[in-house]
Amino acid sequence: MARMSTVSENHAEAAHPSRFNDYDMIAEGYAAENEASLVNAYYERPAMLELAGDVTGRRILDAGCGSGPLFSALRDRGAVVTGIDASAGMLELARRRLGDDADLRVADLADPLPFPDGAFDDVIASLVLHYLEDWGPTLAELRRVLRPGGRLLVSVDHPFVITLMRAMAGEKPSYFGTRNRTEEWTMGGQTAQMSFWDRPLHAMTEAFTAAGFRISVISEPPFVPEARELFPEEFREITGTRFLSFLLFVLDAG
């Protein structure tokens, strides 16, 4: 949560995508933060694993695997995992973690995927869809590579979070419609401009159903109990077991 330094709407980003989301530049710093941060290590990742359940023997595509922490956890639980990411730098870190025999491939979720139809029992898209302006082609590809009855597990920025943050800052934010947002991230001594596409909840659910998925779970998960002791400052004003950060879905492929 502390990594956001600036937030701005940007409607010209699509014309110059190369300026944004340079994970190769911040790979080492991002991986280090992701490893132990509150929202990743003690909130989103445990929640995703809880939703995945027993994955023994299941063929899983980790779509946007980054440096591989979720891949590693799924493999430890008995899954047969393939990881893809658009960043070669992040995949190099994943290779160091997972070993040379790990199935890791450079692939962009905005493009057709290098897998046959029905190749996976599950696809997990952890904190990656909110980088894409148009979810339609990506969801169609994820549906294609899933077997009938397979699952797509998704986590994204909660659609209320940015709107709430803007309102608290005295702005008059727009919730409806798809809007581009940029943040400046500085990690490991390197700075990169990161581009996100915010959309309302109804746009998310409509995109899922249009791609042929049935929504079986919408989750605003709790954080793990030990987080309160590890991050006392963040929890100074939080009395319950949840905070607003990410939204998780389990989608069934019909």
N, C-alpha and C positions, 0 to 999 in steps of 0.2 A: 504494500500500500504506500510505502514511503518513496517509491521510485518515481512517481509522477512529479515533474517539476513545472511543466507548462502544459496547458490544454487549450487548444484553439480549434475552431471549425475551419475547414479548408475545402473549398469546392473545386479547386484546380488540381488536386493531387493526382487524379487519374492520368493527366497528361504527362506527368514526370514521375512515374512510379519508382524509378531507380534511386531517387533521392531518399527513399523511405525504407524502413524495416530492414536495415542492414545488420542482420544478426551475426554475420561473419565478423563485423567490426567489434561487437560487444560480446562475442560468444563466451569468452572465459568469465567475464564479470557476471553475465546473465546466468550462466550455469551455476556459479557459486551462490548467487542470491536465491535462485530457484531451489537449490538443494536444501536450504534451511529456513526459508522465509515463512512467515505466518500463513499467508494466503495460499502458498503452494504446498509446503510440506506438512502443514497442520490443519489444512482446510480443504482445498480442492482435490489434492491427490488422494488422501484417505477417503473422501466422499466418492470419488470415481471408482476406487477399488471396492468400496462397499456396494455400489450399484452393480459392478461387474459380477460380484458373487464368486461362485466356484468356477474357475476358468480352466480347470485341469483338462488338458488335451484339446482345448479349443484353439482354432487358428484365428489369431487376432492381428489386425492391422492397426498399428499405432501411427495415426495420421497426424504429422506434425510432432514427431517424437523428440525434437530438440536434442539435448545431451543424454537422453535415455533413462531418466529416473523411473518413469512409469513403465517403460519397456522392461527394465530390470525387475521391478516389483511383480509384473505380470508373469515374467519368465520364472521367477522364484516360486510362483503359485502354480506352475505346471502348464502354462500356456505355451503355444508355439507362436512366437511373435515375429512380425515383420515391421520394420520401422521406416518411415519416409519423412523427409524434411526438405524444404527448399534451400536450406543453408548448409553448404558443404562444411563450413567451420563448426557448426553445431554437430554435424554427423561425425566429424573427426573426434570431438569430445566423447560422443556416444561410443565410438569404436574403442577408445581407450578404456571406457568403463565396462563395455560388454564383451570385448574380445573379438578376434578376427573372424570367428565363425558366426557372429551375429548377422542376420539378414537386414542390412541397412542400405537404403537407396536414396539418391537425390531425386526428388520429384516435387513438383509444384501442384498444389491442390486446385489451382485454377486451370490445369491442363488435364487431358486424359491420363488415366492411371495405367501403369505398365503391368496390369494383372488381368487374368482371364475372368470371365463371368463366374460368380459364385465361389471365388477363391477363399473367402473368409467366413467364419462363423460370427465374428464380431468386428466392428470397426470402432475405435475410440479416437474421437477428435477433441483433444483436450486443449482448450483455450487457443483455438486456431481459426474457427470460422469467422470471428469478428475482424479478421484482417481482410476479408473478402467483401467487395461491394455486391456482387451477384452470387447468391448461394445456389441458384438453380442448377447450373452445369455441374458444380461440385457435388451437390447432393445426388444428382442423377448418377454420377460416376460411383459414389460410395454405395448407392443402392445396387448398382450393377455388379460390383465385386463382392457383395454379400450373397450368401446362399439364401434361398427362400426360408423365412423363419429366423433369419439372422437378426442381429441387433446393431444399431448405431447408438453409441453413447457420446453425448456432446456436453461440453461445458463452454460457456461464453460469459463475457461481461454481463452482469445483470442489467437489463434494459432500463431500470429505474435509477441506477447508481449515478450515471453522469448527469442525468436530468436533476437529480437531487443535489449533487455537488454544485452545479451551476446556479440552482435556485438559492442555495445557502451562501453563494458568493455574491448574491444580489442581482444576478442576471435573470432574464426571462427566457428560459430554454424552450426549445421545441422538442416535444417527445415523439410526435407522429412523423412518419416519413423516415427515409434512410439518409443519414448524415455522416459526413466524414469528420474525423477528429484526429488531431496530431498531438503527440506528447514528445517531449525531449527526455530521453533516458541517458543518464551517465552511469556507467558501470565499468569497473576495472580500469578507470582512468580514460575511457573512451566514451564519446557522446554520439548518439544516433537519433534521428528523427523517426518516430514510429507512427504509422498511420493505421487508424481503426475505422470501421464502419458501424455506427450505432443504428439500431432499428428497434421499433416497438415490438412488444411481445406478440401481437397479432401477426406481424410480418414474419416472425420466426415460425410460428405454428403453421401459418399458411404455406410457407416454403417447405416445411417438412411433409405436410400432407400432399402437396402438389407433386412431390418427388416419389410418392407411393409409400410413405411411412405412416405407421399408426403410433400415436403418442401414448406410451404406457406409464411414464413417470415424468413429472416435473418436480424438481427438488431444489429447495433452498436449505442446504444441509447445515448441520451443526459443526462447529469446530471440535477437534479432539480435546479431551479434558485437560491434558497436560499443557495445552497452549496457554492457558491463563497464567500458569506459574512461569513459563518461559518468556512471555511477553507482557509483563505487568503494566507497562505504560499504555499499550494499545487497549487493554481491557479495563482501564481505570473507570470508564463511564459505561461499560457494558455489563449488565447484570445477568442477562440470560445466557443461553447456550448457542446463540446464532447472531450473526451480523450480516449486513447487506454487502455482497461482493460479487459472487458469481451465481449463475443459474445453470442447473444441470438437467439434462433430458435423457430418457431412455426411449428409443424409437424402434419399433418392430418392423422388419421388412416383410410385407405380405407375400 
